[in-house]
């Protein structure tokens, strides 16, 4: 995975081991974690990670629309 240009993943082991820039789809806004910043933003502990959290519970369509639009 470290040779990929980008990994798009949910919060799984793959996300933690990718070794490549990462877009992570997440329900962070509704299940916050102290390690994560809320919003589509860079993560202070993992600078190559960008989070794309849900803005409404269960609304994954908007999440993937944001991922597809740089």
Buried (B, 14 or more C-beta within 10 A) or exposed (E): EEEEEEBBBEBEEBBEEBEEBBBBBBBBBEEEEEEBBEEBEEBEEBEBBBBBBBEEEEEEEEBEEBBEEE
